[in-house]
């Protein structure tokens, strides 16, 4: 299996890339657009202001609720999966 994987990687490396590299001319191009500098605007920005207490509490409650819901759903899935596995295995032992 490892040998086949190496062979597949070698063959995959020989393919062309999705984006072809642009061909660079050997000589200087005869027509060249003039380079125009790009203007940069410098302005001050307001300093970081932390969120207020209500927003922090709401985000904490929301993350706690999401954690509880995800935990409940994963516990149900694991419980049903393990129950199905145990029932199936015990039925196989009986037959």
N, C-alpha and C positions, 0 to 999 in steps of 0.2 A: 504494500500500500504506500509506504513512504517513497519507494522508487517511482511508482506511478505519479505520485504527487510532484516529485522533483521534475519528472519528464513533462508534466503538464505546465509547471511553472516555466520551464525552459522554452516550451513552444509558445506560451503566452507572452514571453518577453520578446519574441521575434515579430509580433504584430506591430502595425503602425500605431502611433499615438492618435488620440482622438483629434487633437489640434495639431495641424502641421506647422512646423516652424517656418517663419517667413524666410524667403530666400534673400540673402543680402547681396546686393550688386558688388561685383569685383571692383568697379571703378566708381568714382564719385558721380552722383546723379547730376545731369545737366540742368534740370529745373529743380529748384529748391525754394520752398515757401519761406518767406522771411519769418524769423522767430519773433513773436510778440510776447513781451513779458506779461505775466499774469499779476494783476494787482492783489495785494493782500491788505485786508482791512483789520486793523488792530483795535479791539474794544475790550473794555473791562466787563467781567461777568460777575454776577452776585455770588457771594460766598455760599458754601454748603449750609443748608439749614435743615437740621434733623426733623423728622416728622413729629407731630404732636403726640401726646400721650394716648388720646382716643384712637388714633390710627394704629399705634403700636399694640394696644390692647386688642383691637379688632383683628389685626393680622395674627396675633398669638392665638386668639380663640379660633380663627379660621384654620390655622395650621393644626391645632389640636383636634378640631373636628375632622379634618381630612385624615389625620393619622388614625383616629379611632375608626372611621369608616373603612379605610384601607385595611386596618387590622382585622376588623370583623369579617370583611369579605374574604380576605386571605385565610382566616381561620375556618370559615365555612367551606371554602374550596378544599383545603387540606383535609378537613374532617370527612367530607364526602368521598374524596379520593382514597383516603386510607380505609374507610369503611367498605368501599367497593372492592379494594384490593384484598382485604381480609375475607370478605364474603366469597369472592371469586376463588381465593386459595383454599378456603375450607371446603367449598363445593368440589374442587378438584381432588382434595384428599379423600372425600367421601366416595367418589366414583372410581 
